[in-house]
Amino acid sequence: ASLLLVVIVLVLSLLSLLTLTCARNDLALSRRSAQTGEQTAELFARAERSRALLEDAPRISQSIERDHGIAAYYPFLPAGVLLGGISRRAMMLGWHFYTFLWFMAGCAALYGIARELYGGTRRFGCMAALTLYLTPRMFADGHYNNKDMVLLSLFLLVMWKGVCWIRRGRMRDAVWMSLFGALAANTKILGAWCWGCM
């Protein structure tokens, strides 16, 4: 059962990597096709405007988003350091893929919740996980929304481990539930609510 879930997660992750690779190849083709002087000048002007916007970006201490934590992204730090020598585009692709991994963890958690609550039946777990995965808005947000989608995934992980803890009484489920609850509370203060509900 868990092997099937792992296979599904790996296949969907490989499909997302394939999508990112195709997008990268399309971008490379569009760059090669921009060979006239005017198009090249426009590309350079856009790059300069983007650089100027980046330099004028406000500090996080002055941002409205300052109360949102990023503890769920701490494991990405080593990869970010390794990708730091590469282009910003590669760094952002890594960031989006990491966000997508959180989304897939949420799909796996929804599978686990449905399976636990409906007597271990894989059918309901697969239907629940696929419903989340195939919802266009959720799928799109699962690639770039590093606050709401990660919070949803952490919420689902807390609920899954909470249900496992209530049903089986294992201490490791309580520890995992608390870890995911702490990450959810760090992401947004609303995340503490899901841990408190369990």
CORQUIKA-V245807 format. One record per pair of residues at least 24 apart in sequence whose C-alpha atoms are under 10 Angstrom apart, sorted by the first residue. I is the first residue (numbers start at 1). J is the second residue. D is the distance in whole Angstrom. If there is no record, write none. Layout:
I;J;D
I;J;D
This chain:
1;120;9
1;121;10
1;122;7
2;108;10
2;112;9
2;122;10
4;122;10
4;126;10
5;107;10
5;108;7
5;111;8
5;112;9
5;122;10
5;125;10
5;126;9
5;129;10
6;108;9
8;104;10
8;108;9
8;126;10
9;101;9
9;104;7
9;105;8
9;107;9
9;108;8
10;104;9
12;104;8
12;133;9
13;97;9
13;100;8
13;101;8
13;104;8
16;97;8
16;100;8
16;143;9
17;93;10
17;97;8
20;93;8
20;96;10
20;97;9
21;93;10
24;89;10
24;90;10
24;93;10
65;188;10
67;186;9
67;187;9
67;188;7
67;189;8
68;147;8
68;185;9
68;186;7
68;187;5
68;188;5
68;189;8
69;147;9
69;183;9
69;184;9
69;185;8
69;186;5
69;187;5
69;188;7
69;189;9
70;146;9
70;147;8
70;150;10
70;183;8
70;184;10
70;186;7
70;187;6
70;188;9
71;182;9
71;183;6
71;184;9
71;185;10
71;186;6
71;187;7
72;98;10
72;99;10
72;102;9
72;146;9
72;147;10
72;150;8
72;151;9
72;154;9
72;180;9
72;182;10
72;183;6
72;184;8
72;186;8
72;187;7
73;98;8
73;99;8
73;102;10
73;146;9
73;150;10
73;183;10
73;187;10
92;144;10
93;143;10
93;144;10
95;143;9
95;144;8
95;146;9
96;142;8
96;143;5
96;144;6
96;145;9
96;146;8
97;142;9
97;143;7
97;144;9
98;142;10
98;143;8
98;144;9
98;146;9
99;141;9
99;142;6
99;143;6
99;144;6
99;145;7
99;146;6
99;147;9
99;149;8
99;150;7
100;139;9
100;140;9
100;141;9
100;142;5
100;143;5
100;144;8
100;145;9
100;146;9
100;149;9
100;150;9
101;142;8
101;143;9
101;150;9
101;153;10
102;142;8
102;143;9
102;146;9
102;149;8
102;150;6
102;151;9
102;152;9
102;153;6
102;154;8
103;132;9
103;133;8
103;138;9
103;139;8
103;141;9
103;142;5
103;143;8
103;144;10
103;145;10
103;146;10
103;149;7
103;150;7
103;151;10
103;152;8
103;153;6
103;154;9
104;129;9
104;132;10
104;133;8
104;139;10
104;142;8
104;150;10
104;153;8
105;150;9
105;153;6
105;154;8
105;156;9
105;157;8
106;132;9
106;133;9
106;142;10
106;149;9
106;150;8
106;151;9
106;152;7
106;153;4
106;154;7
106;155;8
106;156;6
106;157;6
106;158;10
106;160;10
107;131;9
107;132;7
107;133;7
107;152;10
107;153;7
107;156;8
107;157;9
108;133;10
108;153;9
108;156;9
108;157;8
108;160;9
109;153;8
109;154;9
109;155;9
109;156;6
109;157;5
109;158;9
109;159;8
109;160;6
109;161;8
110;153;9
110;155;10
110;156;6
110;157;8
110;159;9
110;160;7
111;156;10
111;160;9
112;156;9
112;157;9
112;159;10
112;160;6
112;161;9
112;163;9
112;164;9
113;156;8
113;157;9
113;158;10
113;159;7
113;160;5
113;161;8
113;162;9
113;163;7
113;164;8
114;160;9
115;160;10
116;160;8
116;163;7
116;164;7
116;167;9
117;160;10
117;163;8
117;164;10
117;167;10
146;187;9
147;184;10
147;187;7
147;188;8
148;187;9
148;188;9
150;183;10
150;184;8
150;187;8
150;188;10
151;180;10
151;181;10
151;183;8
151;184;6
151;185;9
151;186;9
151;187;6
151;188;7
151;190;9
151;191;7
152;184;8
152;191;9
153;180;9
153;184;9
154;179;10
154;180;6
154;181;7
154;182;9
154;183;7
154;184;6
154;185;9
154;187;9
154;191;8
154;194;9
154;195;10
155;180;8
155;181;7
155;183;9
155;184;7
155;185;10
155;190;10
155;191;7
155;192;9
155;193;9
155;194;6
155;195;8
156;180;9
156;181;10
156;194;9
157;181;8
157;184;10
157;194;10
158;182;10
158;183;10
158;184;9
158;191;10
158;194;7
158;195;6
158;196;10
158;197;10
158;198;8
159;194;7
159;195;8
159;197;9
159;198;7
160;198;10
161;198;9
162;194;10
162;195;8
162;197;9
162;198;6
163;198;8
165;198;9
166;198;9
174;198;10
